[in-house]
């Protein structure tokens, strides 16, 4: 289980990250939904939780194989079981916390920001209402 602590300037770091995420499609292994959630965690805590996974997949199938190899069924398992982030009620999530939404039958990871829940899909960056979250996890 990770022990993460929020940095004193986490709110400014998170705001800079949000403004820097362009509205372009995600790229597997570079800017997919899980890496977007991890970028939110890094902005808030300074910790790169995805370091052990970076460079280990470049396709959706490769990401799925890696998740299964690590004992995870989906991105919700990666955040909760693999990284050990504590689950919280989705409506209790605050800026900088991470979670998942279900879009067209597919789970997508992201983080809570001042504009709602930010996630990256294969087609674009998306802001959704916090009520759209299926699950949430505390960061710091």
C-alpha positions, 0 to 999 in steps of 0.5 A, spaced: 500 500 500 502 506 498 503 512 503 502 518 499 502 525 502 500 532 498 505 537 497 504 544 500 503 547 493 499 541 490 493 545 488 497 549 484 501 543 481 494 540 479 491 546 476 497 547 471 497 539 469 489 540 468 491 546 463 497 543 460 492 536 458 490 538 451 484 535 448 487 530 443 486 522 443 490 518 448 496 514 446 497 507 449 503 507 454 504 515 453 497 518 455 492 513 456 487 514 462 491 510 467 497 515 465 493 521 466 490 519 473 497 517 475 499 524 472 494 527 477 497 523 483 504 526 481 502 533 481 499 532 488 504 528 491 510 528 487 510 521 486 510 517 480 506 511 481 506 508 474 514 508 474 514 500 474 509 500 468 512 505 464 515 502 457 511 496 458 505 496 454 504 500 447 497 497 445 490 496 449 492 489 448 499 490 452 495 494 457 490 488 458 496 483 459 500 487 464 494 488 468 492 481 468 500 479 469 499 484 475 493 480 478 488 486 476 482 485 471 481 493 470 484 500 471 479 500 478 483 494 480 490 497 478 488 503 483 485 500 488 488 493 489 495 494 485 497 501 488 493 500 494 489 507 494 484 507 499 477 507 496 472 513 498 465 514 496 465 518 489 461 524 492 467 524 498 472 525 492 476 532 492 480 535 487 486 531 486 483 524 488 483 519 483 477 514 480 474 511 474 468 512 470 464 507 465 464 510 458 460 505 453 462 499 457 469 501 458 472 503 465 476 509 464 481 512 470 482 519 471 482 525 477 478 530 480 479 537 478 476 544 479 472 542 472 469 535 474 472 529 473 478 529 468 479 523 464 483 521 457 479 516 452 482 514 445 478 520 442 479 526 447 480 529 454 473 529 457 471 532 463 465 529 466 461 531 473 463 527 479 457 524 479 459 520 473 464 516 477 463 509 479 469 509 484 474 513 487 480 513 491 483 517 496 490 521 494 494 523 500 
